[in-house]
């Protein structure tokens, strides 16, 4: 197993810090604080992304009837992980998490539990091997039945946009009609301060994350039927009743495979 390097900031640990988690080190807190000094809104983005994940999963379970989830690029477990949201509504739901980060792997095995009626599995694989992901996921999920593919904050780590599109296409190719794609990622063209902070972070030597124009995020759903309201700033996607959401530089949506 790869040794965990605590001397270099790590994006999953920084994200965990912004979400209020404890699975991070001083170097991550320093990097996170340096980022928020330039762009305090990143904490709102992190938490809004997590809230969007919860709302989209609730939609998929309650309204679309989905009972299987393939969550690629899991990140560190925090609160309201995919299996917790899904199994709270449908205890029989089955979830496969995929990540290949040693720290995520360590915590996932310890924290990602399941209801007795459902199943939660973890595969130590990379986004860059979609066919292998589908092969391994098929040991837990019945991939002849509709499955929701969750790609939350992961596609921005793929520097080459055409490759990112290709990876999404190849993963969806292994899922049947009636399956769903759920994506949310950082967007460019919405908040110059966010772009400045992210560009500076990418130059530190940490694993970079690339903000993309909304049109490129929307194009991940080409060939799918977008669920209303389409690809929007994540707080605006089916907000909870009584909330007053404001747009931010994070866009996402849900699409159904015909």
C-alpha positions in Angstrom: 0.0 0.0 0.0 1.3 3.5 -0.9 2.5 5.4 2.2 0.4 8.5 3.1 2.5 11.6 2.7 1.6 14.1 5.5 4.1 16.7 4.4 2.3 17.8 1.2 -1.3 19.2 1.1 -3.8 16.7 -0.3 -7.0 17.8 -2.1 -9.3 15.2 -0.4 -8.0 16.1 3.0 -8.3 19.9 2.3 -11.9 19.3 1.1 -12.5 17.3 4.3 -11.2 20.3 6.3 -13.5 22.7 4.6 -16.4 20.3 5.2 -15.6 20.4 9.0 -14.1 16.9 9.1 -11.2 15.7 11.2 -9.4 13.5 8.6 -6.7 16.1 7.7 -3.2 17.3 8.9 -1.7 20.7 9.7 -0.3 21.0 6.2 -3.8 20.6 4.8 -5.3 23.1 7.2 -2.5 25.6 6.2 -3.2 25.1 2.5 -7.0 25.3 3.1 -6.6 28.5 5.1 -4.3 30.0 2.4 -7.0 29.2 -0.2 -9.8 30.7 1.9 -7.7 33.9 2.5 -7.9 34.4 -1.3 -11.5 33.0 -1.7 -13.5 32.5 1.5 -16.4 31.2 -0.7 -14.7 27.9 -1.2 -16.2 26.6 2.1 -19.7 27.4 0.7 -18.8 25.6 -2.5 -17.6 22.5 -0.7 -20.7 22.3 1.5 -23.0 23.2 -1.4 -21.5 20.4 -3.5 -22.1 17.9 -0.6 -25.7 19.2 -0.2 -26.3 18.8 -4.0 -25.1 15.2 -3.7 -27.7 14.6 -1.0 -30.6 16.1 -2.9 -29.7 14.4 -6.1 -29.5 11.0 -4.4 -32.8 11.6 -2.6 -34.4 12.4 -6.0 -32.9 9.3 -7.6 -34.2 7.0 -4.8 -37.6 8.6 -4.1 -38.6 9.8 -7.6 -36.6 7.8 -10.0 -36.7 4.5 -8.1 -33.0 3.9 -8.3 -31.6 1.3 -5.9 -28.0 0.9 -7.2 -25.2 3.5 -7.1 -21.7 3.6 -8.5 -19.8 6.4 -6.9 -16.5 7.0 -8.6 -13.9 9.3 -6.9 -15.5 8.9 -3.5 -13.2 11.2 -1.5 -12.9 11.0 2.3 -16.0 9.9 4.1 -17.8 12.8 5.9 -21.5 13.1 6.7 -24.3 12.1 4.4 -22.2 9.9 2.2 -24.0 8.3 -0.8 -24.9 5.0 1.0 -26.2 6.9 4.1 -28.6 9.1 2.1 -29.7 6.2 -0.2 -30.2 3.6 2.5 -31.9 6.0 4.9 -34.8 6.0 2.3 -34.3 2.6 0.8 -32.4 0.2 3.2 -32.0 -2.3 0.4 -30.0 0.1 -1.8 -26.6 -1.2 -3.0 -23.6 1.1 -3.4 -20.1 0.6 -4.8 -17.5 3.3 -4.0 -14.4 3.6 -6.2 -11.2 5.5 -5.4 -7.5 4.7 -5.5 -6.2 7.1 -2.9 -4.5 5.3 0.0 -5.9 7.6 2.6 -9.4 7.3 1.2 -9.0 3.6 1.1 -8.0 3.4 4.8 -11.0 5.4 5.9 -13.4 3.9 3.5 -12.9 0.4 4.8 -13.4 1.7 8.4 -16.3 4.0 7.8 -18.4 2.9 4.8 -20.8 0.5 6.4 -24.3 -0.7 5.3 -27.8 -1.5 6.4 -28.4 -5.2 6.9 -30.8 -5.2 3.9 -28.4 -3.4 1.5 -24.7 -3.7 0.5 -21.9 -1.2 0.5 -18.6 -2.2 -1.3 -15.4 -0.4 -2.0 -13.1 -0.9 -5.0 -9.5 0.3 -5.0 -9.5 1.5 -8.7 -8.8 4.6 -10.7 -11.2 6.6 -12.8 -8.9 6.0 -15.7 -9.8 2.3 -15.9 -13.6 2.4 -16.6 -13.9 -1.1 -17.9 -12.2 -2.5 -14.8 -14.5 -0.4 -12.6 -17.6 -1.9 -14.4 -16.2 -5.4 -14.1 -15.6 -5.1 -10.4 -18.8 -3.2 -9.7 -20.7 -6.0 -11.4 -19.8 -8.3 -8.5 -21.9 -6.2 -6.2 -24.4 -4.5 -8.5 -26.7 -6.1 -11.1 -25.6 -3.9 -14.1 -28.5 -5.2 -16.1 -30.7 -3.0 -13.8 -30.7 0.9 -13.7 -27.8 2.3 -11.8 -26.8 5.8 -10.9 -23.2 6.8 -11.8 -22.0 9.5 -9.3 -19.1 11.7 -10.3 -18.9 14.4 -7.7 -16.0 16.8 -7.9 -13.8 14.2 -9.7 -13.8 15.2 -13.4 -12.0 18.4 -12.7 -9.0 16.4 -11.8 -8.8 15.1 -15.4 -6.7 17.7 -17.2 -7.6 16.6 -20.7 -11.3 17.5 -21.3 -11.6 15.0 -24.2 -10.3 12.3 -22.0 -12.8 13.3 -19.3 -15.6 13.0 -21.8 -14.4 9.7 -23.0 -14.2 8.3 -19.4 -17.8 9.3 -18.8 -18.9 7.7 -22.1 -17.1 4.5 -21.3 -18.6 4.2 -17.8 -22.1 4.9 -19.1 -21.7 2.4 -21.9 -21.7 -0.4 -19.3 -25.0 0.7 -17.7 -28.4 -0.1 -19.1 -31.2 2.1 -20.3 -32.9 3.9 -17.3 -29.6 4.5 -15.6 -28.6 8.0 -14.5 -25.5 10.2 -14.5 -25.0 12.7 -11.6 -22.1 15.2 -12.0 -21.1 18.3 -10.2 -17.8 20.2 -10.7 -16.2 23.6 -10.2 -17.1 26.0 -13.0 -15.2 28.8 -14.7 -16.8 32.0 -15.8 -18.9 32.6 -12.7 -16.5 33.9 -10.0 -13.1 35.5 -10.8 -11.9 35.2 -7.2 -12.6 31.5 -7.3 -10.7 31.1 -10.5 -7.7 33.1 -9.1 -7.6 31.0 -6.0 -7.8 27.7 -7.9 -5.2 28.7 -10.5 -2.8 29.6 -7.7 -3.5 26.3 -5.9 -2.8 24.4 -9.1 0.7 26.0 -9.2 1.7 24.8 -5.7 2.6 21.3 -6.8 -0.5 19.7 -5.3 -2.8 17.5 -7.5 -4.4 20.1 -9.7 -8.1 20.6 -10.2 -9.4 22.4 -13.4 -12.5 24.6 -13.4 -14.4 24.2 -16.6 -16.9 26.4 -18.5 -20.6 25.5 -17.8 -21.0 24.4 -21.4 -18.3 21.7 -21.0 -19.9 20.4 -17.8 -23.2 20.3 -19.6 -21.7 18.3 -22.4 -20.9 15.4 -20.1 -24.7 14.8 -20.4 -24.8 14.6 -24.2 -27.1 11.8 -25.3 -28.9 11.8 -21.9 -32.3 13.2 -20.9 -31.5 16.0 -18.4 -33.7 16.1 -15.3 -35.2 19.5 -14.6 -33.8 22.1 -14.1 -30.9 20.9 -16.2 -27.3 21.8 -15.4 -27.3 24.7 -13.0 -25.3 26.2 -10.1 -25.7 23.4 -7.5 -27.6 25.4 -4.9 -30.3 26.0 -7.6 -30.8 22.3 -8.4 -34.1 21.4 -6.7 -33.4 23.4 -3.6 -35.1 22.4 -0.3 -38.4 24.2 0.4 -37.9 27.5 2.2 -34.3 27.9 1.2 -33.0 31.0 -0.6 -30.2 29.6 -2.7 -27.6 31.9 -4.4 -25.6 30.8 -7.5 -21.9 29.8 -7.0 -19.1 28.6 -9.1 -20.1 24.9 -8.9 -22.4 23.4 -11.5 -24.1 20.1 -11.7 -27.1 18.1 -12.9 -28.6 14.7 -13.3 -29.3 12.9 -16.7 -31.1 9.7 -17.6 -29.8 7.3 -20.1 -32.6 6.6 -22.7 
